[in-house]
Structures are given as C-alpha cells and as structure tokens.
C-alpha cells in the first residue's frame, strides 16, 4: 500500500485507493484541483475528515466551474473537467500537455457555439444509492494488515451483493452499491452486505447510509459521504453497524434495528413475513369522514338557507385525505337543490406567497381561462364573466382590475385609474380589493358562491385578507369559503380568520375499521387478511400511505415499508418508462399544477411530439390527472361537472408527494436548466407572477434576472399590504445582485414597507440610501425624497427635513415634475408642523413653478400639494382657504380612484370643516372617511376619524355617541402604540344645555369668519409644549395660491401614498 504524502483534497483517485504505479497523470489531477480553486475560490473536494475527502475524490464530480463562475470560458471549463477525470486515461498525459492546452486557449477566438442551441432536460436522474464506510475501531489496529487472505474473500462478498470495494489510502474501506431495484430492496441488499462483511471481519466498524446519486456515470453525493464519515467516526466499539434513518426505515420489519439513544444499529436479519400478492385493486373511496362531511354540509346549508357568509378551514398532514373529503363534499353540494357557483383557487410551492395568487387562480378558473391562451383571449373571458353579474356602470373597472390580477390585462389604453394604480402598489392593492368585493357581491346576489382554496399553506397573505374582508362586508350573502391546508398554515397565518366565526376541522388518522374498509375496497373482499392488516398497520391511518401500500401489494411489492414516503413514491415512479419519468421531472419544475406546453419547452421537439403518449401512461397509472378529473373545476350548474376534464393543457400531479418525488429525481444540472427554461417560457407567455419568475430564475442560475423579478414581486407585495414579504423579497433582490439604480428602487420599497410597519428609523435609512443610489432629479430619486420627508417628519427629525429641503429646492427634474412636486409638498408639511414656516412656504413656491396651464402634473401630486397648502392656510389663519384646499385634495385623489389617499384627505377635510364651525359638513365627511378607512383596514385612519367625528358630534349635542367614538379611538391608538393628538374632554353625560351648545357653535362660526384662529398654535407643537413660530405674512404665498387655484392645473393621473 502507498503512504500519504499529497494533501487529501488534491489527491488523484488512484492515490486515494493507495494504488501502485502512480505516474504524472496524478500530478495533472492535483494541478486540476489547484486550477479549479483558482477559478472558483472553492476546493473541488472537501469534507469533515480524511475519509470523507478520499471518498469524494473517488466518487463525486465537483460542481461545474461555470455553475459557480459563469464568466469562465467554456473551453477553460472543458480543460478542468479533463484534468479532474476519475480515469487517468482521460487526463492530459503530463504537465507539458496541460501547458500546451493552456497555450492553445490563449491564442484567441471565441468559444465555439454549443452543438445544441436549444438545451433540453436529459434522461439523467437522481436515484438512491447505498454507501458503506468501514474501519477498525482504534488506530492501533492495522485494518489492511489484519485483512490478509480475508481481503479477497471480502471483495468477493461485496461483489456478490452488486457492490464495489475500495481500500482508501488511510486504510478505510469504501463500498458503493448501485441501485438495481426499489429503494427498500437496495437497502436490504446493502444491509446484507454489511452483515456479510462483519461476519468475515468481526472487529469491523461499519456505517451504512443512503443518498442520491446521478445516473449516467456522474455522481453527486457529497452530503451522503459526509453523513457516512460522521456516522463512522461516532462508532467506538467493535463489530458495530450503524445505519442512518433512511436505511433504518426501509429495514423495519425485515431486520432487527436497535435504538441506542439517537443512534441506530443493525443487529441482524429477521425472517420475512409471508405476504400474499393480489392484483384485484381498485380506487379507495372516502371512508371514515362522516363527521367532517356532516359539519361541512351543515355549514353549506346554513349559507344557502340563511343567506350568510361562512368560512371553514380543513387541516391535516399531507396524504391524510383532505382532498377526498373535498371531493365527497362537492358531490353532495350538488344535491342541495340550489344553483351554485364554485370557484377554486390553489396554492403551489413555486408560487407560494405571490400576492393575490390564490384569488387570481380562482378568477382564472371562474372565467374558464386555459393555460397558454393568448392574453387577449384571457381578457375577453374575464370581461364576459364579469358582465354576467356586475352592473354596467361598474363592469369596466371590475373587469380591468380582476384581469390585472389574473394576468390578463387588456390590449388598449388603460383607464386613468389603472394607470395610477400601476404606479402605486398600495393603490393597486386597494383597487383589486374593491373589484373583488364588487364582483363577489354581484355574483352572490344571484346565487350561492362556494370558494374553495386548496393547499392554503402555499397561499399568500393578500388572498387571505381579501377573503376576510369579503366575509366581513358580505356577511348577509350566501358565500362559503372552504380552505384546505397542512397544519403549517397556522405558522404562516397565525390568526387566520379569527374574527370571522371560523369553523376549524382537523382531519385525523383513520381508525382501524375505516382503514380496513378502504384497503378491502381496493384489494377486494378475497384479499388476504395478513396483507390487509399489514397495510393498515404500516399505513398509520394515512389514506395516501394506505393507497401506496395497496398499489405495492398489487404490484407484488408489499414488503416495502413507507418510512419515508418520498422514497416510496420514487420506487413507484421507477416502474415507469424512461421518457415518462423524464416528462414527470420536467413537469415537477413548474409545481404541483403544470402546463403541458411549458413541459414541452423543457423537453424539446421530440419530447413534445411524444407528450400525449407519455400522458396516457401517466394518467392510466394515476400519476397525473387533469384538474377536473377528481372534482368540479368551475360551476356546478352546467359549465363543468365532476369527472369532466379541466382546462386543456393544464395538468396536475395526482398527489403533492408524487410531485416532490419527481422533483427530487432531477439532477443538479437538469434542475438548474429546467428552472431557467421554465422561467423563460413563463415570461414569454405571461403566465406567472413576478415572485414565481424570480424563484425560477434564481434556481435557474440567472441571478440578475431573478433580482429584477424579486424587485417587482416586492412592489406587488407592498401593494397588497404584505410588508414583511416586500422587505424579504427586496433583500433577495439585492442578494441576487441588484446594484445601482435597481438597488435604489428596492431600498425605496423597503422604506415604504418599514414605514407602514412603524419602523421609521430603518425606513429613514432606507430612503436615504435610495436617494444616494438613484439619479438626482429622476422619478425614483424624487419618490425616495418623498419617503424621506414622511418618515423624517414622523420622527421629528427637523435637521433632516431642513437638509432635504436644501437638496430639493435647486433640483431640475428629469421628466419627473410630478414626483418633484409631490416631494416638495411632502417636505413642506412637516416643516410647517415644526415651525419652519418660511422654509415650508419656499418649498410650496418651488412646487408651484411646475404647475401652470398645460402642465402634466399628476392628480396625486396635486393632491399632496393641496394638502400642504391647506396646512399653510391654516397657519396663516385662513380656515376657509384650508377647507378649499382640502376639498381640492379629495377631488384629485378621487379622480384616479385613490380610495386610500382620498380617505386620509377626507379626514383632514372633516377637521377643517370643524374648525370653521361647519359641524354638519364635518359629520358627513368624517363619517364617509370612517367607512372607507374601515373597509380598507386602516386602523390609525379609523381612529383619527373617530376622534374628530366625536368632536363634531359633541358640538352638535350628540354627547353619547361622541363619547363612544372617543373611547373607541383611544383604544385603537393605545393598541397601535400611538398618542392621539387631542381627546374629547370628559362630557357630563349630556348635561350641557342646548343653549350653551348653540352659543358655542355661533361663536365658532363668527371666529371662522373673522379668521380668529390665526394665533392658534399647531397641534403638534402644542403636544411638544411650545408654540409654533409666528406665521409668515399671508402675501408670501399669494402667487403660489393663484397658481394652484387655476382649474387647468388639475387633469392627469398620478401617484399618491
């Protein structure tokens, strides 16, 4: 045997095996390791100890150089691959040959084009492989010397089990066994091999582990080698065979495995139980779920008969039978007697947390949109669906925003409302919510609506919030939501629908009698009792496990144990044809539901031509199905019925675990390629949300494209009020390489999201960072300045406000006049509040320079300007002008359908009415603002409106309601951790006389007409215990006031937050 000289990480495979006759080609391998590290910054082979490193040198191919450093030329990567070849015959002969190859690379020229310009997924796949590592239990024993004549017998024993024996340079033993049958059979074979080795060398310590390897003679099993080496290192006694959990799971019932703390040791083989094979299987039915079905039927009957909205959440682990309950419930819902609309939205692992993703899916299914259809056709279908129920005056708006969320935008010019919403994620979210509720209201007024949300654990917060809002506002409509999810749904949505009288049903394990009924219905009454009982025991009450065991029994593989369901399903998929498995792996890239046309893009021309043939095999064997095969996908009144197929071209895996198994069989290279090709196809067909494209591109090795789509996804999450997701996706965008202006856009989104979360200091930092990254005077720079003004005002950071004003005043906007006007107005308001009247007026004067006849300042920017002018007028002692400015601000916001901005401005207008003694107008305006704020879910705006409405009502003598509103306002402020600006003084229960109230009202009106409030201190300043600086002369703002009054200044859509 050889002696260790070369560092293990740089040793050639023949050196790792301690072979004799080492030549220059081993040096070439070492040089290849050095070159690999120089190019990538990583060692090609690394591990926790010498055994792991040597095993990887012999078994594992390092990641391709270009997968780590795409900028490396392909010809350089090809040379490295040759130098690191496991077979010495495939390497350059010596260092001189390597030098010649490097000289040839330096002669210039571009890489030759790839032989296949349209790469496709290969037939290679990941399969389970068993590995044994063995050594003597202490360094004083020489394992190789102890082998002697037994070494040949050991090699023969290993070979008889289909294994290969290698003696490593440190005298450890490595045995690899290639897969031949199912994972359970391979694990048994490996266990018998380990027992045979121990019988020959009783002192041997053995670690037996299972892991994935790639076929086609390319192995990637670094993790399993590391686990094996770690397991071997933990053995401190003679003759011990340690196994990992995967192996132990497959060996249960056939081998004796002893548990010693957290360690699992193989003791020996047990006699196999006698199993009768049967071929009389049939599909299992929904059994043992009578209680769940009865509760769901009662809830549905209440919805229909009493015309009320209800939500039911059905939870349980994967495979427990939630879909079976749904299938049975839908069939029974048909028999209720009422015409029913059923809309089904699904969550998916690839599109998890995509804003409005589940609602978008429900809209597409309700409209009958098919996968791969042109955008124009999709839009027409949404329009047709909406027009059936929604009144004509609202149909265009509802169609436009439902089509937007469903990925079916119209081809013509968007409305002013849609243009504004596309520039403002928050406004977009509000408009989607409004359209959804209007559509649902119209549909449920005609007939009951049943909304099914499948796999809600992959769902998104905005969809959950839409359902919550709809159930609250349409509580007197026949509307039922049935959501299905795994238990982890509570981790993502901890208080899901807690205020909606939620009916929670937890699907538990089947009892033995129900499990027996399921198994016997599948196998037939003449099934062997031992087989039935064994399946029931191993199935553990999980219907999917039971079904898989029944199939295994029918196929003569009833001895397999589903300790790891993933491996169990892989064993089933291994029985399919090579190309059918390739189709499944390609499909798995898209998720549980997949477009067949998209799969064709991953398989190439030949694969697309044979697609239907493979689908026939897969459908026949219950591996895939059309979405309508098991349940209604659309209306239960005639468009689609249970058993009819879903949209052509859209398919789904028969079970989530089948999808996971297929995905796990992708090789690393195919997985990367598959996600890239899927992203390109989805982007080309406009068939996916930004978050889906981002994840595909990231997994597909395209980080810069992923960064762009993560940025879009962050903006969409912000618009959907999912602020945590907006921040997280922004961070992923930066992690994927967003730099410069792109990073600035992400920081801007982060700033707004943190502001809405009340994290004003980090919001300020993010806004400042965004300004530094954006081109000065551009749209993004001005928007970031607006954000910085808002959060600086909230923090009382006067120095920052003054510095920001100095930055903004001289700026000449680069096509961003509206954004600059907005920023100037936004900084002016907190300057006024903090006593910087002169500087605030200068900001408004500068903003007024861009407002002239024929200018294109957007309405939302004008709304901000009017809001700031109202503050200035109030400080100038002109309450009437303050009212007029606030009225114009409301008008501008409503022009673009900005309910959020208009709501806030209505609140300000109501307060302005109150200041001039127009208490009836204040009551009406504040009541409207309160209703809108409640609908939009804006607690602080609700509290402020309640507070001011209470003051108005007190002035009108309605003390009881006023006190109720003030107390409600105080409760909300305290819950939000805020301090209200002013609370109603304690009212003596209505003892104030009407005459006193009338005298106060008359005095206030007179004061308003005389502008007697000129000497009032600002509320913010009063809260700080000091008076504001004296206001500047009124005439200082007269020029700007004349410009803003002009009607021609108000005419375009814009952005408002």
Residue pairs with C-beta under 8 A, 6 or more apart in sequence:
1 18
1 144
1 167
1 169
1 171
2 15
2 18
2 19
2 20
2 22
2 169
4 169
4 170
6 15
6 26
6 30
8 16
8 50
8 53
8 54
8 57
8 169
9 33
9 43
9 44
9 45
9 46
9 53
10 29
10 30
10 33
10 34
11 26
11 29
11 30
11 54
11 57
11 169
12 22
12 25
12 26
12 29
12 30
12 57
12 88
13 29
13 57
13 58
13 86
14 22
14 26
14 88
15 22
15 26
15 169
16 54
16 57
16 58
16 168
16 169
17 58
17 166
17 167
17 168
17 169
18 167
18 168
18 169
23 88
24 93
24 94
24 95
25 88
25 91
25 92
25 93
25 94
26 88
27 94
27 95
28 83
28 91
28 92
28 93
28 94
28 95
28 97
28 98
29 83
29 84
29 85
29 88
29 91
31 83
31 95
31 98
32 44
32 80
32 82
32 83
32 84
32 91
33 43
33 44
33 45
33 84
35 80
35 83
36 42
36 43
36 44
36 62
36 65
36 80
36 84
37 43
37 44
39 65
39 69
39 72
39 76
39 80
40 65
40 68
40 69
41 68
42 68
44 62
44 84
45 53
45 56
45 57
45 60
45 62
46 53
46 56
47 53
47 55
47 56
47 222
47 225
47 226
47 229
48 226
48 229
48 230
49 229
49 233
50 170
51 133
51 135
51 168
51 170
51 172
51 229
51 232
51 233
52 225
52 226
52 228
52 229
52 230
54 168
54 169
54 170
54 172
54 174
55 131
55 133
55 168
55 174
55 225
55 228
55 229
56 222
56 225
58 86
58 166
58 168
58 174
59 131
59 174
59 176
59 219
59 221
59 225
60 219
60 220
60 221
60 222
60 225
61 84
61 218
61 219
61 220
62 84
63 668
64 77
64 81
64 669
65 72
65 76
65 77
65 80
66 72
66 74
66 77
67 668
67 669
67 672
67 701
70 701
73 105
73 111
74 111
75 105
75 111
76 105
79 98
79 101
79 102
79 105
82 90
82 91
82 92
83 91
83 92
83 98
85 91
92 98
92 101
118 604
119 673
119 677
120 602
120 603
120 604
120 607
120 673
120 677
121 582
121 585
121 586
121 602
121 603
121 666
121 670
121 673
121 674
121 677
122 216
122 582
122 667
122 669
122 670
123 216
123 578
123 579
123 582
124 214
124 215
124 216
124 218
124 667
124 669
124 670
125 214
125 215
125 581
125 582
125 585
125 665
125 666
125 667
125 670
126 212
126 213
126 214
126 215
126 220
126 664
126 665
126 666
126 667
127 179
127 212
127 213
127 214
127 215
127 570
127 574
127 665
128 179
128 183
128 186
128 210
128 211
128 212
128 213
128 567
128 570
129 176
129 177
129 178
129 179
129 186
129 210
129 211
129 212
129 213
129 219
129 221
129 224
130 176
130 177
130 186
130 187
130 189
130 190
130 208
130 209
130 210
130 247
131 174
131 175
131 176
131 177
131 208
131 209
131 210
131 211
131 221
131 224
131 225
131 228
132 163
132 173
132 174
132 175
132 176
132 177
132 190
132 193
132 194
132 197
132 206
132 207
132 208
132 228
133 172
133 173
133 174
133 175
133 206
133 207
133 209
133 228
133 229
133 231
133 232
134 172
134 173
134 175
134 197
134 204
134 205
134 206
134 207
134 232
135 143
135 171
135 172
135 173
135 204
135 205
135 232
136 142
136 143
136 146
136 171
136 203
136 204
136 205
137 203
137 205
137 235
137 236
137 237
137 238
137 240
141 203
142 171
143 171
143 172
143 173
144 151
144 167
144 171
146 201
146 203
147 154
147 201
150 200
150 201
151 167
153 200
154 165
154 173
154 197
154 200
154 201
155 165
157 193
157 196
157 197
157 200
158 164
158 165
158 175
158 193
158 196
158 197
159 165
160 196
161 177
161 189
161 190
161 192
161 193
161 196
162 177
162 178
162 180
162 189
163 175
163 176
163 177
163 190
163 193
164 175
164 176
164 177
165 173
165 174
165 175
166 173
166 174
166 175
166 176
167 173
167 174
168 174
172 232
173 197
173 204
175 193
175 197
177 186
177 189
177 190
177 193
179 186
180 186
180 189
182 557
182 560
182 571
182 574
183 210
183 250
183 560
183 567
183 568
183 570
183 571
184 250
184 557
184 559
184 560
184 561
184 567
184 571
185 560
186 210
187 210
187 246
187 247
187 250
187 251
188 250
188 251
188 254
188 255
190 208
190 210
190 247
191 208
191 243
191 247
191 251
191 255
191 266
191 269
192 269
194 206
194 208
194 241
194 266
195 241
195 266
195 268
195 269
197 204
197 206
198 204
198 206
198 239
198 241
202 238
202 239
203 238
203 239
204 238
204 239
205 232
205 235
205 237
205 238
205 239
205 240
205 242
206 232
206 235
206 240
206 241
206 242
207 228
207 229
207 231
207 232
207 235
207 241
207 242
207 243
208 228
208 241
208 242
208 243
208 244
208 247
208 266
209 224
209 227
209 228
209 231
209 243
209 244
209 246
209 247
210 224
210 244
210 246
210 247
210 250
211 221
211 223
211 224
211 225
211 227
212 220
212 221
212 224
212 664
213 219
213 220
213 221
213 224
214 220
214 667
214 668
218 667
220 667
220 668
227 244
231 242
231 244
232 242
234 242
234 263
235 242
240 265
241 265
241 266
242 263
242 264
242 265
242 266
243 251
243 257
243 264
243 265
243 266
244 264
245 264
245 563
246 563
246 564
246 567
248 257
248 264
248 563
249 561
249 563
249 564
249 567
250 560
250 561
250 563
250 564
250 567
251 257
251 266
252 561
252 563
253 270
253 273
253 561
254 269
254 270
254 272
254 559
255 266
255 267
255 268
255 269
255 270
256 266
256 267
256 268
256 269
256 270
257 264
257 265
257 266
257 267
258 264
258 265
258 267
272 559
273 530
273 534
273 559
274 530
275 528
275 530
275 531
275 534
275 553
275 558
275 559
276 527
276 528
276 530
276 531
277 553
277 554
277 556
277 558
278 523
278 524
278 527
278 528
278 531
278 553
278 554
279 554
280 523
280 524
280 526
280 527
280 554
281 522
281 523
281 524
281 550
281 551
281 553
281 554
282 521
282 522
282 524
283 522
284 324
284 518
284 519
284 521
284 522
284 543
284 546
284 547
284 550
285 324
285 518
285 521
286 293
286 321
286 324
286 325
286 327
286 328
287 510
287 514
287 517
287 518
287 521
288 510
288 511
288 513
288 514
288 515
288 517
288 518
289 321
289 324
289 325
289 328
289 507
292 314
292 325
292 505
292 507
293 325
293 328
293 329
293 332
295 312
295 503
295 505
296 312
296 314
296 325
296 329
296 482
296 505
297 329
297 332
297 333
299 310
299 312
299 480
299 503
300 329
300 333
300 336
300 450
300 480
301 336
302 308
302 310
303 309
303 310
303 448
303 478
303 479
303 480
304 336
304 338
304 448
304 478
307 476
307 477
307 478
308 475
308 476
308 477
308 478
309 470
309 471
309 474
309 475
309 476
309 477
309 478
309 479
309 480
309 481
310 471
310 479
310 480
310 481
310 501
310 503
311 467
311 471
311 480
311 481
311 483
311 497
311 500
311 501
311 502
311 503
312 480
312 481
312 482
312 483
312 502
312 503
312 504
312 505
313 456
313 483
313 485
313 489
313 496
313 497
313 502
313 503
313 504
313 505
314 322
314 325
314 326
314 482
314 483
314 484
314 485
314 505
314 507
315 322
315 484
315 485
315 486
315 487
315 489
315 490
315 504
315 505
315 506
315 507
316 322
316 486
316 487
316 506
316 507
316 508
317 486
317 487
317 542
318 486
318 544
318 565
318 656
318 657
319 542
319 543
319 544
319 545
319 565
319 655
319 657
320 507
320 508
320 509
320 542
320 543
320 544
321 507
321 510
321 542
321 543
321 544
322 484
322 485
322 507
323 454
323 484
323 630
323 631
324 543
325 507
326 452
326 454
326 482
326 484
326 631
327 630
327 631
327 642
329 482
330 342
330 452
330 631
330 632
330 636
330 642
331 642
333 340
333 342
333 450
333 636
334 340
334 636
334 642
338 447
338 448
338 478
339 447
339 448
339 637
340 447
340 448
340 449
340 450
340 635
340 636
340 637
341 366
341 443
341 447
341 448
341 449
341 450
341 635
341 636
341 637
342 449
342 450
342 451
342 452
342 632
342 634
342 635
342 636
343 362
343 363
343 365
343 366
343 449
343 450
343 451
343 452
344 361
344 362
344 365
344 451
344 452
344 453
344 454
344 631
344 632
344 633
344 634
345 357
345 358
345 359
345 360
345 361
345 362
345 365
345 451
345 452
345 453
345 454
345 463
346 358
346 361
346 453
346 454
346 455
346 592
346 593
347 357
347 358
347 453
347 454
347 455
347 456
347 457
347 458
347 459
347 460
347 485
348 357
348 455
348 458
348 591
348 592
348 593
349 458
349 591
349 592
350 590
350 591
350 692
350 695
350 696
351 357
351 458
351 591
351 688
351 689
351 691
351 692
352 458
352 459
352 460
353 459
353 460
353 461
353 691
353 717
353 722
353 725
354 360
354 460
354 689
354 690
354 691
354 692
354 713
354 716
355 429
355 460
355 462
355 689
355 691
355 713
355 716
355 717
355 719
355 720
355 722
355 725
356 405
356 432
356 460
356 462
356 463
356 466
356 720
357 459
357 460
357 463
357 689
357 691
358 453
358 456
358 459
358 460
358 463
359 405
359 436
359 462
359 463
359 466
359 467
360 405
360 406
360 407
360 689
362 451
362 453
363 382
363 402
363 405
363 406
364 378
364 406
364 407
364 408
365 633
365 634
366 385
366 634
367 378
367 381
367 382
367 384
367 385
367 406
367 408
368 381
368 385
368 634
368 639
368 647
369 378
369 381
369 382
369 406
369 408
369 647
370 647
370 648
370 649
370 650
371 595
371 596
371 597
371 598
371 647
371 649
371 650
371 687
372 595
372 597
372 598
372 649
372 685
372 687
375 407
375 408
375 409
375 411
375 686
376 411
378 403
378 406
378 407
378 408
379 403
379 408
379 409
379 410
379 411
381 408
382 399
382 402
382 403
382 406
382 408
383 395
383 399
383 403
386 395
386 398
386 399
386 402
386 439
387 395
387 399
389 439
389 442
389 443
389 445
389 446
390 398
390 399
390 438
390 439
390 442
391 442
394 438
396 415
397 415
397 417
397 431
397 435
397 897
398 435
398 438
398 439
400 410
400 414
400 415
400 417
400 418
400 435
401 418
401 421
401 431
401 432
401 434
401 435
402 432
402 435
402 436
402 439
403 409
403 410
404 418
404 421
404 428
404 432
405 432
407 686
407 687
407 688
407 689
414 422
416 895
416 896
416 897
416 1052
416 1053
417 431
417 896
417 897
417 1053
418 431
419 896
419 1053
420 427
420 858
420 859
420 860
420 896
420 897
420 898
420 1053
420 1054
420 1055
420 1056
421 427
421 428
421 431
421 896
421 897
422 428
423 1053
423 1054
423 1055
424 719
424 860
424 898
424 1055
424 1056
424 1057
425 715
425 716
425 717
425 718
425 719
425 720
426 718
426 719
426 721
426 900
426 1057
427 719
427 896
427 897
427 898
427 900
427 901
427 1055
427 1056
428 716
428 719
429 462
429 719
429 720
429 721
430 898
430 899
430 900
430 936
431 897
431 899
432 466
432 720
433 465
433 466
433 469
433 936
434 899
436 466
436 470
437 466
437 469
437 470
437 473
437 474
440 449
440 470
440 474
440 477
440 479
441 473
441 474
441 477
443 449
444 474
444 477
444 478
444 479
445 477
447 478
447 637
448 478
448 479
448 480
449 477
449 478
449 479
449 480
450 480
450 482
450 636
451 467
451 479
451 480
451 481
451 482
452 481
452 482
452 483
452 484
453 459
453 463
453 467
453 481
453 482
453 483
453 484
454 484
455 484
455 485
455 486
455 592
455 656
456 464
456 483
456 484
456 485
456 489
456 493
457 485
457 486
457 488
457 489
457 492
459 485
459 489
459 492
459 493
460 720
460 722
460 725
461 492
461 493
461 720
461 721
461 722
461 725
462 717
462 720
462 721
462 722
464 493
464 496
464 497
465 720
465 721
465 937
467 481
467 497
468 497
468 499
468 500
469 935
469 937
470 479
471 479
471 481
471 497
471 500
472 499
472 500
473 935
483 489
489 496
490 496
496 502
508 541
509 540
509 541
509 542
510 518
510 541
510 542
510 543
510 546
511 541
512 536
515 536
515 539
515 541
515 546
516 532
516 533
516 536
518 543
518 546
518 547
519 527
519 532
519 535
519 536
519 539
519 546
519 550
520 527
520 532
522 547
522 550
523 531
523 532
523 550
523 553
523 554
531 553
531 558
534 558
535 546
535 549
535 550
535 553
535 558
536 546
538 545
538 549
538 561
538 562
539 545
539 546
539 549
539 562
544 565
544 655
544 657
545 562
545 565
545 568
548 562
548 565
548 568
548 569
548 572
549 558
549 562
551 572
552 558
552 560
552 568
552 571
552 572
555 575
557 571
560 568
560 571
562 568
565 657
566 657
566 660
566 661
566 664
569 657
569 658
569 660
569 661
570 661
570 664
570 665
573 581
573 584
573 623
573 658
573 661
573 662
573 665
574 581
576 584
576 617
576 618
576 621
576 623
577 614
577 617
579 607
579 610
579 614
580 614
580 617
580 618
581 662
581 665
582 603
582 607
583 599
583 603
583 607
583 611
583 614
583 615
583 618
584 618
584 623
584 624
584 662
584 665
585 662
585 663
585 665
585 666
585 670
585 674
586 599
586 602
586 603
586 607
586 674
587 594
587 599
587 624
587 651
587 653
587 662
588 594
588 653
588 659
588 660
588 662
588 663
588 666
589 602
589 663
589 666
589 671
589 674
589 675
589 678
589 696
590 598
590 599
590 678
591 659
592 652
592 653
592 656
592 659
593 627
593 650
593 651
593 652
593 653
594 650
594 651
594 652
594 653
595 649
595 650
595 651
595 687
596 611
596 615
596 649
596 650
596 651
597 649
597 681
597 685
598 678
598 681
598 682
598 685
598 687
599 611
600 607
600 608
600 611
601 677
601 678
601 680
601 681
602 674
602 677
602 678
602 681
603 611
615 624
615 651
618 624
619 625
619 626
622 654
623 653
623 654
623 658
624 651
624 652
624 653
624 654
625 651
625 652
625 654
626 645
626 646
626 650
626 651
626 652
627 633
627 646
627 647
627 650
627 651
627 652
628 634
628 640
628 642
628 643
628 644
628 645
628 646
629 643
629 645
629 646
630 642
631 642
632 640
632 641
632 642
632 644
633 640
633 646
633 647
634 640
640 646
653 659
653 662
663 671
666 674
671 699
672 699
672 700
672 701
673 700
674 700
675 695
675 696
675 697
675 698
675 699
675 700
675 701
676 696
676 697
676 700
676 701
676 702
677 700
678 696
678 700
679 693
679 696
679 697
679 700
679 702
679 705
681 687
682 688
682 692
682 693
682 696
683 693
688 696
689 713
689 716
690 709
690 710
690 712
690 713
690 716
691 709
691 710
691 713
691 716
691 717
691 729
693 705
693 709
694 706
694 707
694 708
694 709
694 710
694 712
694 713
694 729
694 732
694 733
694 736
695 706
697 703
697 705
697 706
697 709
698 706
698 710
698 732
698 736
703 736
703 737
704 736
704 737
706 732
706 733
706 736
707 732
707 733
707 734
707 736
707 737
707 738
707 742
708 733
708 738
708 742
710 729
710 730
710 732
710 733
710 736
710 738
711 729
711 730
711 733
711 738
711 742
711 745
711 746
711 749
713 729
714 725
714 726
714 727
714 729
714 730
714 733
714 746
714 749
714 750
714 753
715 726
715 749
717 723
717 725
717 726
717 729
717 753
718 726
718 749
718 752
718 753
721 756
721 937
723 753
723 754
723 756
723 757
724 753
724 757
726 749
726 750
726 752
726 753
727 750
727 753
727 754
730 746
730 747
730 749
730 750
730 753
731 750
733 742
733 743
733 746
734 743
734 746
738 745
738 746
740 773
741 773
741 774
741 775
741 780
743 773
744 769
744 770
744 771
744 772
744 773
744 774
744 780
744 781
744 784
745 770
745 774
745 780
747 766
747 767
747 769
747 770
747 773
747 784
748 766
748 767
748 770
748 774
748 780
748 783
748 784
748 787
750 762
750 763
750 766
751 763
751 764
751 766
751 767
751 770
751 784
751 787
751 788
751 791
752 763
752 787
752 1057
754 760
754 762
754 763
754 766
755 763
755 787
755 790
755 791
755 794
758 976
758 977
760 791
760 794
760 795
761 795
763 787
763 791
764 788
764 791
764 792
764 795
764 797
764 800
766 787
767 784
767 785
767 787
767 788
767 791
768 784
768 788
770 780
770 781
770 784
770 787
771 781
771 784
771 785
771 788
774 780
774 781
774 784
775 781
775 814
776 811
777 811
777 812
777 813
777 814
777 816
777 820
778 813
778 814
778 815
778 816
779 815
779 816
779 819
781 816
782 811
782 813
782 816
782 819
782 820
782 822
782 823
783 819
783 822
783 823
783 1055
785 804
785 807
785 808
785 823
785 826
785 827
786 819
786 822
786 823
786 826
786 1057
788 800
788 804
789 801
789 804
789 823
789 826
789 827
789 829
789 830
790 826
790 830
792 800
792 801
792 804
792 830
793 801
793 829
793 830
793 833
793 834
796 834
798 834
798 836
801 827
801 830
801 831
801 834
801 836
802 831
802 836
802 839
804 827
805 827
805 831
805 839
805 842
805 843
808 820
808 823
808 824
808 827
808 843
808 846
809 842
809 843
809 846
811 820
813 819
813 820
813 850
817 850
817 855
817 856
817 857
818 856
818 857
818 858
818 860
818 861
818 1052
818 1054
818 1055
819 861
819 1055
820 847
820 850
821 847
821 850
821 851
821 857
821 861
821 862
821 864
821 865
822 860
822 861
822 864
822 865
822 1054
822 1055
822 1056
824 843
824 844
824 846
824 847
824 865
825 843
825 844
825 847
825 861
825 864
825 865
825 867
825 868
826 864
826 868
827 840
827 843
828 840
828 841
828 843
828 844
828 847
828 868
828 871
828 872
829 840
829 867
829 868
829 871
831 837
831 839
831 840
831 843
832 840
832 868
832 871
832 872
832 875
832 1018
833 871
833 1018
833 1020
833 1021
834 1020
834 1021
835 1018
835 1021
835 1028
835 1029
836 1029
837 872
837 875
837 1028
837 1029
837 1030
837 1031
837 1032
838 1032
838 1036
840 868
840 871
840 872
841 872
841 1032
841 1036
841 1037
841 1040
843 868
844 865
844 868
844 869
844 872
844 1037
844 1040
845 1037
845 1039
845 1040
847 865
847 868
847 1040
848 865
848 1039
848 1040
848 1043
848 1044
850 857
851 857
851 862
851 865
851 1043
851 1044
851 1046
851 1049
852 1043
852 1046
852 1049
853 1046
853 1048
853 1049
854 1048
855 1049
856 1051
856 1052
857 1049
857 1052
857 1054
858 896
858 1052
858 1053
858 1054
858 1055
859 892
859 893
859 895
859 896
859 1050
859 1051
859 1052
859 1053
859 1054
859 1056
860 892
860 893
860 896
860 898
860 901
860 1053
860 1054
860 1055
860 1056
861 1054
861 1055
861 1056
862 888
862 889
862 892
862 1044
862 1049
862 1050
862 1054
863 888
863 889
863 890
863 892
863 893
863 898
863 901
863 905
863 1056
864 889
864 1056
865 1044
866 885
866 886
866 888
866 889
866 892
866 1044
867 885
867 886
867 889
867 905
867 908
869 881
869 885
869 1037
869 1040
869 1041
869 1044
870 881
870 882
870 883
870 885
870 886
870 889
870 908
870 912
871 882
872 1037
873 879
873 881
873 882
873 885
874 882
874 912
874 915
874 1013
875 1018
875 1028
875 1031
876 1014
876 1031
876 1032
876 1034
876 1037
877 1011
877 1012
877 1013
877 1014
877 1015
877 1016
877 1031
877 1034
878 1011
878 1034
879 912
879 915
879 916
879 1008
879 1011
879 1013
880 916
880 1008
880 1011
881 1041
882 912
882 915
883 909
883 912
883 913
883 916
883 918
885 1044
886 905
886 908
886 909
886 912
887 909
888 1044
888 1050
889 905
889 908
889 909
890 902
890 905
890 906
890 909
891 1050
892 1050
893 901
893 902
893 905
893 1056
894 902
895 1050
895 1053
896 1053
896 1054
896 1056
898 1056
899 932
899 936
900 936
900 938
900 1056
900 1057
901 1056
901 1057
902 932
903 929
903 932
903 933
903 936
903 938
903 941
904 929
904 941
906 925
906 926
906 928
906 929
906 932
907 926
907 929
907 933
907 941
907 944
907 945
907 948
909 925
910 921
910 922
910 923
910 925
910 926
910 929
910 945
910 948
910 949
910 952
911 922
911 926
911 948
913 919
913 921
913 922
913 925
913 952
914 922
914 948
914 951
914 952
914 955
915 1008
915 1013
916 1004
916 1005
916 1008
917 955
917 1001
917 1004
917 1005
917 1007
917 1008
919 952
919 955
919 956
919 1001
920 956
922 948
922 949
922 952
923 949
923 952
923 953
923 956
926 945
926 948
926 949
926 952
927 949
929 941
929 945
930 942
930 945
930 946
930 949
933 941
933 942
933 945
934 942
939 972
939 975
939 976
940 972
940 973
940 976
940 978
942 972
943 968
943 969
943 972
943 973
943 976
943 978
943 980
944 969
944 980
946 965
946 966
946 968
946 969
946 972
947 965
947 966
947 969
947 980
947 981
947 982
947 983
947 984
949 962
949 965
950 961
950 962
950 963
950 964
950 965
950 966
950 969
950 984
951 962
951 982
951 984
952 962
953 959
953 961
953 962
953 965
954 962
954 984
954 987
955 997
955 1000
955 1001
955 1004
956 997
957 992
957 994
957 997
959 987
959 989
959 990
959 992
960 989
960 990
962 984
962 987
963 984
963 987
966 983
966 984
969 980
969 983
970 980
970 983
973 979
973 980
979 1023
981 1019
981 1020
981 1023
982 1019
1006 1012
1007 1013
1014 1031
1017 1027
1017 1028
1018 1028
1021 1027
1021 1028
1043 1049
